[in-house]
Amino acid sequence: MGLHDQVVFSLCWSYVVTLWSYVVLLETVFSPEMSYEVCFT
């Protein structure tokens, strides 16, 4: 990969991780029962 490809990949990966963390946080705050069901099934 070139430098440009590495930068784009890093930005996309950071965005995905941030978005996923935000969704997990929202589910944990607003609906802990649902999060536990999803995690343990």
URPENOR-V388246 format. One record per helix or strand of 3 or more residues. SS is the DSSP state (alpha for helix, beta for strand). FROM is the first residue (numbers start at 1). TO is the last residue. If there is no record, write none. Layout:
<<SS,FROM,TO> <SS,FROM,TO>>
This chain:
<<alpha,3,30> <alpha,32,40>>
